[in-house]
Amino acid sequence: MNGPHDLGGQMGFGPVAPEKDEPYFHAEWEKRALGITLSCGAFGAWTIDESRHARENIPPADYLSASYYEIWTRGLEMLLERHGFATRGEIDAGVKQMEPATPKRILKADMVPAALARGGPCDRPVETEPLFRRGDKVRTKNFNPKTHTRLPRYARAKVGVVEAVQGSYVFPDDNAHRKGENPQWVYTVVFGAGEIWGEGADPTLTISVDAWESYLERL
């Protein structure tokens, strides 16, 4: 979807200013926000793609005024309510008011190191051969879905060259909406800066995007 999360190339937000020696967390509550989000994700009620889409659906004014982990927390609140683990009233009051849904699994303290080491691999086999090869010229499709997608606005309807075939992975556009994993081939596509940013772009720059196969069409 085209939401406040998709800021690539947008003006008016000021320069990106990396913080020197930036800490992992800027406040103690951020550690808890991360821990709670990961623990709730272990319930098995939603996918990482659905969680991303929940964050994308935060109203723009709220999203843009929130810090990184505030966004995580607000997205998690949506998911807990959607899947029956907590009501809006319970979240606001911080008090249990009804019996929640039963999670498929619970991440206990002694399970955390192994779970973090394992991560969440999303590579999956597919039966078809890749449609594109290294060196193929392609164009990204031009679409503006209200649903989740990993193709950013700035890279739609742009011509680039396939640099690498990365493998086959879960298709997030479907997985975010409980339509199955439906894995596809993923390609690294390289675009010239002028193709992306237009006249006045630095001609020495290129932009790489990892694109699922259904985002691309051959030229």
N, C-alpha and C positions, 0 to 999 in steps of 0.2 A: 504494500500500500504506500501511497505518498503521504508520509506523516512527518512529524517533527524530528524523528530520528534520522531522516534521510537528508543530511545537510551538505553533502558533497557539492562544492561549487557555489553554494548559496552565499550571497553577500550580506553584510550588515551585522555579522556576528563577531567581528574583530579577528585579529590574528591568532593562530595557534601558538601558545606560549608554554612549552614544556617546562615543568618545574624541576629545577636542579636538585638531584638527590631526593627525588620524590619518594615518600614512604609508601608502603603498600596500603596503609589505611591512615586517614587523616583524623579519625576519632574512634574511640572504643566501640561506639554503637555500629560502626561500619563492619567490624569483625562479626558482630552478632547478625547483622543483616545478611552477610554472605553465608554464615553458618545456617541460619534459618532457611534461606532460599535453597541451599543444597540439600538440607535435610528434608524439606517438603518435596523437592523434586524427586527424592528417593521413594516417595509414596507410590510412584508408578502410575499416577493418574493423568499426567500430561507429558508431552515431549519438550525437548529444548526449543523446538521450533514454535510450539504453541506458546511457550513462555516468552519468546521474543516478540511474538505477535501481540501478546497481552501488553507488553511495554509500549509497543507502537501505538496502541489504542488509548494511551493516556492523553487526555486533552492537551493540545499544543501549549497553551499557556502554563499548565501545570508541569508538563514535560520540560519545557525550556527553562523553567525557574527552579528545577530540582537538581540536586547533585546526583552523581552516578548511582550510589547505593539507595538514594531515595527513589530513583526510578525502579530499581530492582524490587524494593519493598512494595511500591504501589502496584507493580505488575503482579507480584505474588498475592497481594490482597484480592485482586480480580480472580486469580486462579483458585484460591481457597474458597471463595464464594461460589464460583461457577461449578466446582466439583463437589460441593456439599460438605466441606471440611469446617467452614465457619460462615456465619451470616454477617451481613454488613454491621448489624447492631452489636454482635459479639466483637468484631474487630474494633469498632469505635469505643466500646465499653471496656474491652480487655477482660471480659468475663464470659465463661461458657454458659450458654442459654439453652442448648439442645444437644442431642447426641449427634456427633459428626459421622460422616461417611467413614468406612473402614479402609485404611490404606492397604495396598498390596504387600508392602514391606516397610519396615522401620529401620532407619540407619542409626545403629547404636554406636557409642563412642569407640568401642574397640574395633569397629568395622571401618572407621573413617580412613585410616592410612591406606588400606588396600583399595578402598573405593576411589580415592583420589588418584592413586597410582594407576588404576585401571582406566579412569576417565570414561568417556562415552564415545567409543569408536562408531563412526557412521559410514564407513566404507562397506559396500554390499556388492555381491556379484550380479551381473546382468548377462542375459543370454545373447544379446546383439553385439555386433562389432561397432566400434566408434564410427560415427558418420564423418568426422573430420580428422585430419592429420596435421602434424606440424607443418607450417607454411601455408595452409589454406587461408584464403581471404574470406571473411565472414562479416555479416551484419547482425547486430543485435536487434531483437524485435522491439517494436514500439507499442508498449501497453501500459496501462495505468490501473492495475487491479485494486479493488478495495480489500483484497485478501493479502496474505503474506507473500513476499517475494524477496529474493536476495540479489536481484539485479537493480542497482541504484539508478535513480532518475537520470543522472548525468551521463550514464553509459547506454542509454536506450536509443535505438535507431542510429547507431554509430558503426563505422566500418573499421575493422581491425584484422589482425593476423594471428592465427593460432600458434602459440609458442610451445605449448606442451599439452599432452593428454595426461591428466592427473590421476585418472582412475574413475571408478563408479561409486556414487555416494547417494545416500537418502536424498530424495527430492523435497526440500523444505517447504515449497509452495503447497504441496499436498499434505505433508506430514503435520504441518501446523494446524490443519483443519480436520484431522482424523480421517483422512482419505487413504491412509496407508503410506508406506515408505516409498514405493514406486521409484527405485533407484535409477539414476541416469549417469551417463558419462559426464565428467566435468573437465573443462578445458581452461587453460590460462590463455587469455586473449590480450594482445598488446595493441594499444591505440596510440597514435601520435597525439601530442598535446593539442595541435590545431584542430584535430577531429573532435576532441572532447570540449575544448574551451573556446575554439573559434579564432577569429582574427585577433592578433596581438599576443597569442600564446607563445611561450618559449619553444622554438622549434627543436631544441635539443632534448626536450623532455618527452618521456613516454609514460603511459599509465597502463598497468596490468590489472585485469579483472578475471577472477575465477568464475566461469559461467557454465551453468548446466546446459545440456545439449538442447533442450527445448527453447532456450533463450536465443538460439542462433539459427541463421539461415545462410546458405551458401551463396556466394556471388559468382 
